[in-house]
Amino acid sequence: MFASPTGGARCASCNLAGSAMKVLDLRCAQGHRFEGWFASDEAEASQRERGLLSCPLCGDNDVQRLPSAPRLNLGAAQPAEAVALPAVADLQAQWLQAVRRVIERTEDVGERFAEEARRIHYGEVPQRGIRGQASRSDAEALREEGIEVMALPIPLALKEPLQ
């Protein structure tokens, strides 16, 4: 299951595109709200129990289902007016888009981040954007050397290509 803070999710493992899907409101332990689309209540419960659900913003696997009101189709009723998404969802979507741009425009140097940042800073290799992992002490040491670094948590869903 792929979940999105702005909707548009699709069950990747059950290939149910076009089938009736149950849209549920979810929240991780960090307070990020997002939607998940499932084939049924049982499918959502099974995925949660197996640890397959994670927050698309922070990767947290402690995901809870929020209460939501069902939409009833009563036939010839007038279409509901569009409701603006909460500002929080807009901010989350913008943040995800910014993270995607960072991923697209930087090279992942992994555990070699501190070493590679120093090599770039001291002109040993050509200047380029990099990303990777560094301990807090390594990041602080880089800052003390005048090398600008910023922590940017990347959700697991963005670390691998989506199907």
C-alpha positions in Angstrom: 0.0 0.0 0.0 1.3 3.4 -0.9 -0.2 6.3 1.2 -0.1 9.9 0.4 -0.8 13.1 2.4 -2.8 14.4 -0.5 -4.6 11.1 -1.5 -4.0 9.5 -4.9 -2.9 6.2 -3.2 -3.2 2.9 -4.9 -2.8 -0.7 -3.7 0.5 -1.7 -5.3 0.5 -5.3 -4.1 -3.1 -6.2 -4.9 -3.5 -4.6 -8.3 -6.9 -3.1 -7.6 -6.7 -0.1 -9.8 -10.2 0.9 -10.8 -11.8 -1.3 -8.1 -13.8 0.1 -5.2 -11.3 1.2 -2.6 -11.8 2.2 1.0 -10.1 5.5 1.8 -9.0 5.8 5.4 -7.6 8.7 7.4 -4.3 7.7 9.1 -1.9 9.3 11.5 1.6 8.4 12.6 3.0 8.7 16.1 4.7 12.0 15.0 1.2 13.5 14.3 1.5 13.5 10.4 -2.0 12.9 8.9 -2.3 11.1 5.5 -4.7 8.9 3.6 -4.4 5.2 2.8 -6.4 3.3 0.2 -7.3 -0.3 1.0 -9.4 -3.1 -0.5 -11.2 -3.5 2.8 -11.0 -3.0 6.6 -9.4 -6.4 6.9 -6.7 -5.4 4.4 -5.8 -2.3 6.4 -5.8 -4.3 9.7 -3.6 -7.0 8.1 -1.1 -4.5 6.7 -0.9 -2.6 10.0 -0.4 -5.8 12.0 2.4 -6.9 9.6 4.2 -3.6 9.9 3.6 -2.7 6.2 2.1 0.7 6.9 4.4 3.7 7.3 4.1 7.4 7.2 5.0 8.9 3.8 6.6 11.9 5.6 8.8 10.4 8.3 8.7 6.6 7.7 7.2 5.9 11.2 5.5 2.5 11.3 3.4 3.4 14.4 0.3 4.2 12.2 -3.2 4.5 13.7 -6.5 4.7 11.9 -8.4 7.9 12.6 -12.2 8.1 12.9 -13.8 9.3 9.7 -17.3 9.7 8.4 -18.4 7.5 5.6 -19.7 9.0 2.4 -23.1 7.6 1.5 -24.2 7.5 -2.2 -28.0 8.2 -2.0 -28.6 8.3 -5.7 -29.8 11.6 -7.2 -28.3 13.8 -4.5 -26.6 17.0 -5.7 -22.8 16.6 -5.9 -21.0 17.8 -2.8 -19.0 21.0 -3.1 -15.3 20.6 -3.0 -13.8 21.2 0.4 -10.3 22.8 0.7 -7.7 20.5 2.2 -6.3 21.5 5.5 -3.2 23.7 5.4 -1.3 20.9 7.1 -1.9 18.5 4.2 -0.7 21.2 1.8 2.4 21.8 3.8 3.1 18.1 4.0 2.7 17.8 0.2 5.0 20.7 -0.4 7.6 19.2 2.0 7.5 15.9 0.1 7.9 17.7 -3.2 10.9 19.5 -1.8 12.5 16.3 -0.6 11.9 14.7 -4.0 13.8 17.7 -5.7 16.7 17.3 -3.2 16.9 13.5 -4.1 16.8 14.3 -7.8 19.5 16.9 -7.6 22.0 15.4 -5.2 24.3 12.4 -5.2 23.8 9.8 -2.4 27.2 9.2 -0.8 25.8 7.2 2.1 28.1 6.7 5.1 30.9 8.7 3.4 29.0 12.0 3.8 31.3 13.7 6.2 34.4 12.7 4.3 33.0 13.7 0.9 31.7 17.0 2.3 35.2 17.8 3.5 36.7 16.8 0.1 34.3 19.2 -1.7 34.8 22.0 0.8 38.6 21.9 0.5 38.6 21.7 -3.3 39.9 18.1 -3.6 36.9 17.1 -5.8 34.5 19.1 -8.0 31.7 21.0 -6.2 28.4 19.1 -6.3 25.3 18.5 -4.2 25.5 15.4 -2.0 23.4 13.7 0.6 24.1 10.8 3.0 24.3 9.9 6.6 26.4 11.5 9.4 26.3 11.3 13.1 25.4 14.3 15.2 29.0 14.7 16.2 30.2 14.5 12.6 27.6 17.1 11.5 28.7 19.4 14.3 32.3 19.0 13.4 31.5 19.9 9.8 29.7 23.0 10.9 32.7 24.0 13.1 34.9 23.7 10.0 32.5 26.1 8.1 30.8 23.4 6.1 27.1 23.9 5.9 25.1 20.8 6.5 21.4 20.2 7.2 19.6 17.2 8.5 16.8 16.1 6.2 14.9 13.0 7.1 13.9 11.1 3.9 10.9 8.9 4.2 11.5 5.3 3.2 8.9 5.5 0.5 11.1 8.0 -1.3 14.4 6.1 -0.9 13.3 3.4 -3.4 11.5 3.8 -6.7 7.7 3.6 -6.5 5.9 1.0 -8.6 
